Amino acid sequence: MNPRIIESAITAYPICDYAFIEIGDIPFKEEVRYICKTECQRYGKSWSCPPAVGTVEECRSRCEAYEGGFLFTTMTEVPDIEDLEGMLATRKTHEEITRQVRDIFVKEDMEVLVLSTESCAICENCTYPDAPCRFPDKMFPSLEGYGILVTGLAEQCGITFMNENNLVTWFSLILYR
């Protein structure tokens, strides 16, 4: 994989920060999964979240099958950072950019696993656990749902994530081989 090709191609998108990472640098933490289980309303309700994605150890093992990763962010300004619905509405743009960046890797004949923000919101009502995902090629599992400490990974990479002035930072991680 040629990082220069990826770097050249992503200039067409409003990506704020990015880093190529080693798989071994990804911080997997059971504590992150605990937060999913105890604080997230989507736990157990989506194919993109735990427990559907497997245990943290299964997620780690799945990630370790790839040779490298590409972590990137986009930012969106919202009128009120406390308005969760308004904030989550801006995620759709980030997810579309994630699809387009994924396609850059695919064009380079890379097999990818894409992890992104929050729980999947493609379908109004997820089929989990009664039927298979309707759009497995469009659904991106949650970074945090995989047990990844996103803030720790961002800090390791020198990626800014704490912003002021009602700015929301969205993260995606594309693993490739």
C-alpha positions in Angstrom: 0.0 0.0 0.0 1.3 3.4 -1.0 0.5 6.0 1.7 1.2 8.8 -0.8 -1.7 7.7 -3.1 -4.1 7.7 -0.1 -2.8 11.1 1.1 -3.2 12.6 -2.4 -6.7 11.2 -2.8 -8.0 12.4 0.6 -7.3 16.0 -0.3 -10.7 16.0 -2.0 -12.4 15.5 1.3 -12.8 17.7 4.4 -10.6 15.5 6.6 -9.1 17.5 9.5 -6.5 15.1 10.9 -5.3 11.6 9.9 -2.6 9.1 10.8 -1.4 5.8 9.5 -1.2 3.4 12.5 0.2 0.1 13.4 -2.4 -2.5 14.5 -0.5 -3.2 17.7 -0.9 0.5 18.7 -4.7 0.2 19.0 -5.7 0.4 22.7 -8.4 -2.2 23.3 -10.0 -1.8 26.7 -12.7 -3.7 28.5 -13.6 -0.5 30.3 -14.7 1.1 27.0 -17.1 -1.9 26.4 -18.4 -1.5 30.0 -19.3 2.1 29.2 -21.2 0.9 26.1 -23.1 -1.7 28.2 -24.0 0.7 31.1 -24.4 4.0 29.4 -25.4 3.6 25.7 -29.0 3.2 24.7 -28.0 1.3 21.6 -26.2 -1.6 23.5 -27.8 -4.8 22.4 -30.0 -3.1 19.7 -27.7 -2.9 16.6 -25.5 -5.1 14.5 -22.9 -2.3 14.7 -22.6 -2.5 18.5 -21.9 -5.0 21.2 -22.8 -7.7 21.9 -23.4 -8.3 18.1 -19.8 -7.4 17.2 -18.4 -10.0 19.6 -16.2 -9.8 22.7 -13.4 -7.2 22.9 -11.0 -10.1 22.4 -12.8 -11.2 19.3 -12.8 -7.7 18.0 -9.0 -7.4 18.7 -8.4 -10.7 16.9 -10.4 -9.5 13.9 -8.4 -6.2 13.8 -5.0 -8.1 14.2 -5.7 -9.8 10.9 -5.0 -6.5 9.1 -1.6 -5.1 8.3 -2.3 -1.4 9.1 -4.8 1.3 9.9 -5.8 4.7 8.7 -7.4 6.9 11.4 -9.0 10.1 10.4 -11.4 12.8 11.6 -13.9 15.3 10.3 -15.3 18.2 12.2 -18.7 19.8 12.2 -20.0 22.9 13.9 -23.3 22.6 15.7 -25.5 25.3 17.1 -25.7 23.7 20.6 -23.1 21.1 21.7 -25.6 19.9 24.4 -28.2 19.0 21.8 -27.5 15.3 21.3 -30.0 14.9 18.4 -28.7 17.9 16.6 -25.1 16.7 17.1 -25.9 13.1 15.9 -27.6 14.5 12.8 -24.3 15.8 11.6 -22.8 12.3 11.7 -24.4 11.4 8.3 -21.9 13.6 6.4 -19.0 12.0 8.2 -20.3 8.5 7.4 -20.5 9.4 3.7 -16.9 10.7 3.7 -15.9 7.4 5.4 -17.5 5.5 2.6 -15.7 7.5 0.0 -12.3 7.1 1.8 -13.0 3.4 2.1 -13.5 3.3 -1.7 -10.0 4.8 -2.1 -8.5 1.9 -0.3 -10.6 -0.6 -2.2 -9.5 0.9 -5.5 -5.9 0.2 -4.4 -6.9 -3.5 -4.1 -7.0 -3.4 -0.3 -9.3 -5.5 1.8 -10.7 -3.3 4.5 -12.6 -3.3 7.8 -14.2 0.1 8.5 -15.0 1.2 12.1 -16.7 4.5 12.7 -18.7 6.7 15.0 -21.5 5.7 17.3 -24.1 3.1 16.4 -25.2 2.5 12.8 -28.2 4.7 11.9 -28.9 3.5 8.3 -32.2 1.8 9.2 -34.8 3.4 11.4 -35.3 0.0 13.1 -32.3 -2.4 13.1 -33.1 -6.1 12.5 -30.8 -7.1 15.4 -31.1 -9.8 16.8 -34.0 -11.3 14.8 -32.7 -11.1 11.3 -29.4 -10.4 9.4 -28.3 -6.9 8.8 -30.1 -5.4 5.8 -27.0 -3.5 4.6 -23.8 -5.2 5.8 -21.8 -3.5 3.1 -22.9 -0.1 4.3 -22.9 -0.7 8.1 -19.7 0.3 9.9 -19.3 -1.1 13.4 -18.6 1.3 16.2 -15.0 2.0 17.2 -16.0 2.1 20.9 -18.2 -1.0 20.4 -15.0 -2.8 19.4 -13.5 -1.7 22.8 -11.1 0.8 21.2 -10.2 3.7 23.4 -10.5 6.3 20.7 -9.1 9.2 22.8 -6.0 7.2 23.6 -5.4 6.3 20.0 -6.0 9.9 19.0 -3.5 11.1 21.6 -0.9 8.6 20.4 -1.3 9.9 16.8 -1.3 13.6 17.8 -4.9 14.0 16.6 -6.9 16.8 18.2 -10.3 15.8 19.5 -11.2 18.3 22.2 -12.5 21.4 20.5 -14.3 24.5 21.6 -17.0 26.6 20.0 -19.5 23.8 19.4 -17.3 21.7 17.2 -17.9 18.0 17.0 -15.0 15.7 16.0 -16.0 12.5 14.3 -13.5 9.5 14.0 -13.2 6.6 11.6 -10.6 3.9 11.4 -10.0 1.9 8.2 -8.0 -1.3 8.7 -6.4 -2.6 5.5 -4.5 -5.6 4.1 
